[in-house]
Amino acid sequence: MSRHPLARRGLLALALASVCGAAAAQKNAVPATPGWPSRPLRIIVGFPPGSSPDLTARTFSEPLAQALGQPVVVENKVGAGGNIGADAVAKARDGHTIGLFINGNLTIAKLLNPQVPYDPVRDLAPLSLIGVSPLILTAPVSHPDVPAGADARVFLQAARKAGDRWSYGTPGVGTVGHLGTELLKARTGIAPVHVPYPGYPQVATAMLGDQLQMALLPPALAQAQARAGKLRLIGVTSAGRSTLAPEVPSLAEAGVRDFQLEIWNAFAAPASMPAPVRERLSILTGEIARSPEVRAKLFQQGWQAVGSSAQGLANRMRADTAAMGRVIHEQKIQAQ
């Protein structure tokens, strides 16, 4: 028996009230932190000004300042693939310092090199996973060894045939691009030789000069070169097509199995920071990441916004650490 229209409207009103009440309760759940912040909040970034992590941190500085009622200052501490900045955050004891990290600093660094001076699990407290992005398997258009107009299946067949005569570039040993390509080698039987560079722009430049046959690049960089007719987009590393590059098929569509790879960035605090302050910052950074304005800015920077809870980031760190640990072990990768 169908309900009367007024009854249905009444139930809808109750449902909407419940949703609004839950949203209000969630907003009111931000813990009180009397006397904090008492000075500007510092966001440490382990990469140079203009880099992707730097741009993300600066995207958050103004809305965080408005929410906290204190200035937010971005400070770049560059070196060791972001680990110098990460160590500075881990050792901060002023109660007003957090960091914007890439996944390598929160998962891979300690696995690859036990001498890294901080432990991401012990010394850093997750705040929020901010954005995720696949990488794109990319090849030069003009290289004589790369078959023209090749889709992923034909490209990988050529790579298998070439063996170690092909080379691939990454931003360095132990980066996601490096471990991801090593995982791709294990899954597909290709065997290109690794050539490390200072960063992704230098990898792209090397491909434009036909010094490399392939690389996993971030979508924004790969797409810009593809639009210029200089690089070819072979396939994305996500499980399916990505909203960041919807025109590019996934490698899974070409039959590559058990292969999924994403880069991501996140906010974390020193483990020594008081729990109520960490909880407040976790909620605020997550809400800011999910706001329409910041979501749009992150998309322009090449990120699909997430804005997770602290537990969500902790879960992602744990899963990726396990997955990358297997790649490091299976492929016998060592720090250089």
Secondary structure as UniProt FT lines:
FT   HELIX           5..28
FT   TURN            34..35
FT   STRAND          41..45
FT   TURN            49..50
FT   HELIX           52..68
FT   STRAND          72..76
FT   HELIX           80..82
FT   HELIX           83..91
FT   STRAND          97..102
FT   HELIX           104..108
FT   HELIX           109..112
FT   TURN            114..115
FT   HELIX           120..123
FT   STRAND          124..134
FT   STRAND          136..140
FT   TURN            144..145
FT   TURN            148..149
FT   HELIX           152..162
FT   HELIX           163..165
FT   STRAND          167..170
FT   TURN            173..174
FT   HELIX           176..188
FT   STRAND          193..196
FT   HELIX           200..208
FT   TURN            209..210
FT   STRAND          214..217
FT   HELIX           219..227
FT   TURN            228..229
FT   STRAND          231..236
FT   TURN            243..244
FT   TURN            246..247
FT   HELIX           251..254
FT   STRAND          262..270
FT   TURN            271..272
FT   HELIX           275..290
FT   HELIX           292..300
FT   TURN            301..302
FT   STRAND          304..305
FT   HELIX           310..330
FT   TURN            331..332
//
